[in-house]
């Protein structure tokens, strides 16, 4: 089965052919999201994540934005920057892996309660393969949460992401999630108040659950 049937062959290519490992080793670790947007994502996680659950943070960095007063059974981070992962105090396990090159998760089937992709949707070059892996490692009924801001790195964001507006990006992600085996999608956008001094980036969020049968 062609996971990307109907998409242009160059849809999920990036301008930079340099490996993510090399590219991000030269950039400051951390999200492009401002403080207010990061706080909004933490508030979303507080609402949706199960207390005591096992959480997987994909393409993780130095901060998983988890609520500081919530305890989890485990928090596994997978990303390309070992130093960034080591500085993330919420992680109980760290895996250094380039998921764009090898979109395979070194985890057992049905071992996670939630999978997080924070501000990484613009950069997924094998999206259905990785999302299907996320569905595999989730418990039946487990949750996937994709969040993103309005800014991105042009050299690494995929061609299709850059060509679409926010409405069509959501439609694209809904299609990719469905092809990966996820159930119905919920999505929404939170925008800052004009007078807020620390929050300028809108936050777009999309959630779906793994059905009982994938």
KARA-V623592 format. One record per backbone hydrogen bond with DSSP energy under -0.5 kcal/mol. CO is the residue of the C=O (numbers start at 1). NH is the residue of the N-H. If there is no record, write none. Layout:
BEGIN
CO & NH
CO & NH
END
This chain:
BEGIN
1 & 3
2 & 5
4 & 7
8 & 11
10 & 13
11 & 160
13 & 159
15 & 17
19 & 23
20 & 24
21 & 25
22 & 26
23 & 26
24 & 27
34 & 38
35 & 39
36 & 40
37 & 41
38 & 42
39 & 43
40 & 44
41 & 45
42 & 46
43 & 47
44 & 48
45 & 49
50 & 53
53 & 55
53 & 73
53 & 74
54 & 113
54 & 114
55 & 76
56 & 58
56 & 116
57 & 60
57 & 78
67 & 70
71 & 52
74 & 55
75 & 92
75 & 93
76 & 57
77 & 95
78 & 59
78 & 60
79 & 97
80 & 82
81 & 85
82 & 86
83 & 87
84 & 88
85 & 88
87 & 89
88 & 91
93 & 77
95 & 79
95 & 97
97 & 99
98 & 101
98 & 102
102 & 104
104 & 106
105 & 107
108 & 111
112 & 139
113 & 143
114 & 56
115 & 145
116 & 58
117 & 119
117 & 147
120 & 123
121 & 124
122 & 158
123 & 125
126 & 130
127 & 131
128 & 132
129 & 133
130 & 134
131 & 135
132 & 136
133 & 137
134 & 138
136 & 110
137 & 111
137 & 112
139 & 142
142 & 210
143 & 115
144 & 208
145 & 117
145 & 147
146 & 206
147 & 119
147 & 120
148 & 204
152 & 154
153 & 156
153 & 157
154 & 15
155 & 16
157 & 15
158 & 162
159 & 163
160 & 164
165 & 169
166 & 170
167 & 171
168 & 172
169 & 173
170 & 174
171 & 175
172 & 176
173 & 177
174 & 178
175 & 179
176 & 180
177 & 182
178 & 181
181 & 211
184 & 209
186 & 207
188 & 205
190 & 203
193 & 196
198 & 36
202 & 204
203 & 190
204 & 148
205 & 188
206 & 146
207 & 186
208 & 144
209 & 183
210 & 141
END
